[in-house]
Amino acid sequence: MAVLCVSCDEDDDPGDAAVDALGVDAGPVDPSVDTGPAGTPDTFDPSVDTGPPGRPDTFDPSCHYDCFFGVTCIDGVVWEQIHAPVPCASWTGMCPRRELGRCTEGCSDRVPTVTFLREADWTLWCEETEASRPGDPCTTDDECQPPQGFEPSGRNYLACDAASSMCVSIDPPVDPEGRCAASFDGIASGVYGVQEDPSCGSGWCEFSSSHECHACALPCTDDWDCPPSQRCEEMADLTDRGAVTRTGICGGRELPCD
């Protein structure tokens, strides 16, 4: 049995796929037989119809292509390549992928590096919603967003400098100091969320299901409003014990406990 390792890709999809254990056990090689173009297994029976040149119809059971996760924009369409092994017998020449969305103004020339990819982040690959960089022209802070950045560390924190009319780097938000002083009376055990708390400088308190773990919380409308390791999440607002609503709070941290 021969083992062939190749890198499989296509012109419109840069995702890589590696194939392992491609081959057929067909006895020794006859040097008088033309075994086809490069890439054809070197143990091959010419009496067997193997399909297109270079592709056998019998594979080692472990033969598969390893497809890796990735997002790319091609001709204004944003694709997500699926992370999964594909049996060689099912290989079509490309890794499986699904369409995430279509850009209005075509693909961005800036390829983002996001620390946490969510379904809604596909627009970052589009020209009309590409993330900003320091030095981009602006008139308002909003023009220096969206929040996901390009640096390996993740999110860029930018604001519009009025003097230069350019986006400039700013310090990221930090967690508010102080512990919650609000009462958790009336909030059932096992329930977690946030409530308004004037004792916190941020005006909000986040608590866990035990209510013994709690801390002042940072309200947000986007990830931009949160520290680098946190995301803006919709949490249950238990301020009015009789009607639970939801509000944006920077989440993803471990709460200190009493």
Buried (B, 14 or more C-beta within 10 A) or exposed (E): EBEBEEEBBEEEBEBBBEBBBBBBEBEEEEEEEEBBEEEBBEBBBEEEEBEEEBBBEBBBEEBBBBBEEBBBBBEBBBBBBBEEEBEBEEBEEBBBBEEBBEBEEBBBEEBBEBBEBEEEBBBBBBBEBBBBBEEBEBEEBEBBBBBBBBEEEBBBBBBBBEEEEBBBBBEBBEBBEBEBEBEBEEBEEEBBBBBBBEEBEBBBBBBBEBBEBBBBBBBBEEBBBBBBBBBBBEBBBBBEEEEEEEBBBBBEBEBEEE
